[in-house]
């Protein structure tokens, strides 16, 4: 270009265009869209409040959207719901994997468990803390339209690798609050009488039913450690009195009801 002034003006104009904000027309809103948040995952911290804050908010390796303190009971937001928290890790549920990007995580301050000569002993949850967790879960579920069967424990999405929120977390309370579905007791009793009167199904049957519920489980028909871990995790939620991971009649009855259309029932919220 022979005119230096014109060349300078052109460079300046191009520079101005490159830094100007892009004008976006928002008159169209696609019908093909949904909420990023599809799952809600519940955890326990295995530590006291101060250490929980350090690990989740300051150390920088893991995080959660919310932390629910035990004493005094208080809810802390650590990560905005519009952003991803690093709480799920290697995870899977019903065909979906790596759930950090599609979930909200709630960490509940609780020491978890201690191993004793008599076995593993889990710490109870204070009733007021559970009441607050239930209210928080209901708000998040309503805000994002999370499906009832997508309210899960860390153990559900990582059986064997994780145990939280543990067998003392009262999942039945969440069912009674109208948050999650629960196996219909009448159907469970009917199936239990049937399974107590005949040989148990093969291990492959348990694996197929666990996979239908949503767990990642082998399908080779062997009662291996991953299969035992999935059975134990299922038992922790629906039959926490015995979480040994052994196939038995009650677990078979619960699994059959959980995978039968109409077997999982939603309970109306109190007052409705």
Buried (B, 14 or more C-beta within 10 A) or exposed (E): EEEEEEEEEEEEEEEEEEEEEEEEEEEEEEEEEEEBBBBBBBBBBBBBBEEBBEBBBEEEEBBBBBBBBBEEBEBBEBBEBEEBBBBBBEBBBBEBEEBBEBBBBBBBBBEBBEEEEEEEEBBEBEEEBBEBBBEBBBEBBEEBEBEBBBBBBBBBBBBBEBBBBBBBBBBBBBBBBBBBBBBBEEBBEEBBEEBEEEEBBEBBBBBBBBBBBBBBBBEEBEBEEBBBBBBBBBBBBBBBEBBEBEBBBBBBBBBBBBBBEEBBBEBEEEEE
